[in-house]
Amino acid sequence: MPDAGFQTTGGGGNAPASENSAARDVIGIARRWLDDYGAVALATVIKTWGSSPVPVGGQLVIGPGEIFEGSVSGGCVEAAVITAAADVVATGLPKVLEYGVGDETAWRVGLPCGGRIEIFVERLSGTDDAAYLDAVLASRGSRSLLVVDTALASGRRSLHGDTHDFPEDAAEQLAGGECVLLDGPQGRRFLHALVPPVHVVLVGAGHVAQVLADLAQRVGYQATVIDPRTAFSSEARFGGVPLQQDWPETALPALGLDGRTAVITLAHDARLDDETLPLAVRSPCFYIGALGSRRTHERRVERLEKAGLSNAEIARIDAPVGLNIGAKGPAEIAVSILGAVIKARRGA
């Protein structure tokens, strides 16, 4: 499963321009639309077969007038889902939709890629559903796991902050961020594992950081930029990207470095590197990178060794940072770095 639910996949639609941001937050938009319109539909991919452009957990929110945000098929069946969503909102009865390459409907709506998908569509309205969305957003803010257990026939759901209530095999999948579809005497249940988004922490607010922060958000990651040099880490240069105008030794412990965090130094500044890297390599971060030439990294390694870092700790640093694609200029370098982060995240 992707980091859907907490960082749902982006999509097109007729959403207000203010919401067509780089990071399209389906749950956040659903919560706002619920206040604005009183009722919305939420569509969630619950099962896929073969080639499917959006993995299990991908979501689409539909408001009145066929405005929508997110994606359940990369554009293949969205129109059909939006049409079905209008009926779900009108009746309040959830639906499970299925599309496959062998179905006439699938060909009509454009799913000839060989895959099949199953999509659950539910109405959100009233205080209980508002509280549900608030709980999802709160768990995201605390970077904690949340499992949404939904009975597909009735739409009834329960929320779980851990996996203790589920069978051992399902609990293991959920803890790893995978969604689970269960069949039982009580009917089918969809266990939606909402995991914290990947957090890309960039130390050094230069030109590469400007591009990389934007790219990270576009793939659904969370981005934070740290730089005590306020001329660099200014709102005017980074728009809505969260900024920490402090030294890494103060900012990083406050942020918290967990197993879904990547830390990348981009400052061309030895002090910023030397404050950041010891904290990063001694944390559970899944990726640590440092910008600079091989010679720059050799000098960096000498300083880190003098600071007491072990060979194993220093070996965790990807330097020169990024995939070796011959990148030139800030934009291409940012692409190479994001590629390295994705590769590390996927274990490729």
N, C-alpha and C positions, 0 to 999 in steps of 0.2 A: 504494500500500500504506500502511496505517496504520503506526504505530510498533509493530507487532505483533512478537512474538518477544522484544523487549526490554521492551515494555510492552503486553502482550496485553490483549485486551478482557475486561471483567469478565462474569461470568455468575452464575447462581444455583447451587443445588446443596445438598448436605448436608454440606459441608465443616465441620470443627470451627469453633466460633464465633471462635476466635482468628485464623482465617485469613479470615474474612469481613470484611476490612478495606476501607477506602476504595479503596486501590490493590490490585487482585487480581493478584498476580504469578504467572502460570501456570508459568513456568519455575522460579521459586523454590519454589513449592508442589510441583511435580513432583520436584524434588531432595529435598525433605524426605520426601515420600511414598515415594520410592524407598528411602530409609533405613528408613522405618517399616514398609513392606509388602513390600519386595523386588522388586516389579514393578508397573508402572503402564502405562497406554496414553496416548499423546499423539496427538491428532487435529489436523491442520493443513489449513486451506483452501488448496487449490493452484490452483483456477481458479473463476471466476464468470462468469455470463452474465446480462445484463439486471439486474433488480432483486434485489440480494442484500444482506441487512442487515449481514453481516460481510465485509469485504474480504479479498482474498488475504493470507495470512499470519496470519489470526486462528487462535487455538489453544484447545484444550480438553484438560485432563488428567483422566483417569478412574482412580480407585482402586478398591479392593475394596468390595463392597456398593453399587456404583453411586454412590459419592460422586464429585463432579466439581467442577471450577472452570474458569472461562473460558467461551468461546462460539465456535461455528462458524457459527451461523445466527440468533443473537438469540432462540433458543428454538424455532425451527421444526422442526429435525430432530435436536435433541440426543438425544431418547429413542432414536431409531433408531441414532445413532452410538454411544451408550453400550452398546446391546445388541451391536452389531458389535464393539466394543472388547473385550468379555468373551471373544469367540472369538479375537481377535488375541492377547490375553494368554495364553490357554490353549495356542494352537498356536505362537506366536512368529512367525507369518507375517503380513507387512503386508498391508493391503487398501487399495484405492482405491474409495471409495464415490461414487456420483453420484445427485443428486436434482434433479428438475425439475418444473415445473408440469404437464407432460403425463404424468408417471408416476403410476401408482396409488399407489405407495409414498409419493410426495411428498405427495399429497392426504391419505393416511392419517396421515402424521406432521405435516402442517400446513404445507406450503410452497405455498400458493395465490397468492403475491404476484407471480408472473410471472417469477421468477428461477430460475436453475439453479446448482448448486454442485457442485464436486468436492472430496472430502476424503480425505486420506491419513491412515491410522491405523496406528501402529507401536507395538510393545512396547518399553518401556525396562526393562532389568534388568541387573544385574551391573556390574562395575567400568568397562567401556568406556563404557556409557551414562551412568554417574555422572560419568565424566571429561568426556563431551560436555556435560552440563548445567553442570558446573563451568566449562568453557571459555566457555560462553555467559554465565554470570554474571560471569566475570572480564572479558570484553570489555565487558560493560555497565559494570562498575566503572571501567574505564579510558576509557569513552566512545569506543570504537573500533568500526569496522565489522567484522562477522563474517558471512561467507557460508557457509551450510550447504548442501552439494551432496549431494542424496540420490537414489540410484537407486531408483525407485519399485517396481520388480519385486522387488528383493532387500532393500531397506531399508538397503543399505550407504551410508554417508555419509562425506564428507570435509569438513574445515573449512579456510576460507581467510580470512586477515586482509586480503586486498586482492582486486582484480578482475583481476589480470594473467593468470590462467589461463583466462579466458573470452573468447568471441568479442567483438569490439569493440562490437557493438550491445547484447549482453547486459551487458557490463561497464559501459556507460554507464547502463543501467537500474539495475543493482545499486548503482552508486555514488550514484545518486539515491534509494536506499532502496526501489526497486521489486523485487518478486520476479519470477522468470523461470521458465517451464515450457518445457523443451527436449525436442524429439523427435529421435532420432537412431538410427543403426544399432545402438547399444548399448541402446536402449530409452529410455523417458522419464525425465527427470531434473528434479527441482524444486530451484531455486536460491533459498534463503530468505535474503533480505537482512535481517540483524538490525542495525538502526541504533540509535544511542543515543536514549533518550527525550528529548523536549523538556524542558528544564530551566527552570523558572520561579523566578527569584531575586527575592525580595521584601525590600526594604530598608525597615525600619520595621515593628515588630511590634504594630501596633494592631489594632482590631476588623476592619477590612477585610482585613488580612493573615490573620487567623484564618480567616475564611470562604474567602478566595481560596486559601489553601494547601490546604484541604480539597477545594474544588472542582477544583483543578488535579490533585490525586491521583485524584479520581474519574473524570477523563477519561483517566487513564493517564500524566499528566505527572509528572516529578520536581519536587519543591518544596523550596526552602531559604529560611529566613528569617534575615536579618542584622539585628542591632540590639545595640549595646553596652550598652543600658539593660537590665540583667538583670531588672528588675521587669517589663518588657514581654516580653522573649524568654525566658520561663520554660517549662520542660517542662509545668508544670501548665496553661498556657494553650494549648499547641500539641500536646500528646500526642506522637505519634511523628514529627512533622515535624522534619527535621534543622535545628538551630539553630546560628548562628554569633554568639556574644556578643562581637563585635569590631567595630572601625570598618571601613567599606567599603574603605578604601584598603589594609587588610591582608587582609580576608576575600575580596574579589573576585579578586585575582590568584591566591590559593591555590585558589579554586574552578575558575578557568579559564573564560573566556567564549568560547564557540564559536558557530558558525552555527546551532546548535539550542538556543540560550539566549535567554530573554526576561528583561530586567531591569526591575523596576518599583519606583519609590520611593513609599512610602506613609507617610512618617514625620511629615509636617508639621514638619520640622526642616531649616533651611537648610544646616546643616553636613553632615548625612547626604546631602542632595541634591547638594551641591557636591562631595563626595568621590566619589559614585557616578557621576554623569552623565558627567564627562569620561572615566572609564575605560570606561563602556558605549558611548558614541558612537564611541570610537576602537577598538572591538573588532568582531568579525564578528557580534555579536548580531543576530537577525532582528527583534526588537521591543524598543523602549525606551519606557517610559511613566512619567509623573510625576503624582502626585495633587496636586490643588489647583485653585483658581479661576483664571480667566484673568488676573486681577490678580496673583495669586501667581506665575503663570508669567511674567508680564512682568518682575517683579522678579528671578525666577530667571534669565531670559535676560540681563538686565543684568549679573548677577554672572558668568555663564558667559562672556559677551563680554569682561569685564575679565580673566577667567582665561585668555583666549587662544583660546577655541573659535571656529571659523569658523561662518558662517551655515549652511553645508551640514551641519556636525556638529550644530548646535543643531536644525536642521530634522528630524533623525531622531527627536526626542523627541515622543511623542504626549502632548499636554497641552492641556487637561485629559484625563487618561487614560480610556480606555474608549470603548465605542460610545455614541453619543448616543441613549439610550433613555429619558431622563427619570428615571434611577435615583435612588432616595431610600434612605438608610440603608445600613449596611455590606453587607448581603446583596445588595441589588440592585446596588450599586456593584461588588461583587466579580463578579457575573454579567456586568456590562457590560465589565469589564476582561478577564475570561476570554474573552468573545466577541471582543474586539479581538485578543487573542493568537491565537485559533484562526483568525480571518480573515487575519491576517498570515501565519500558518504555511501556510495553504492558498493564499495568493496570491489571495484572493477580492476 
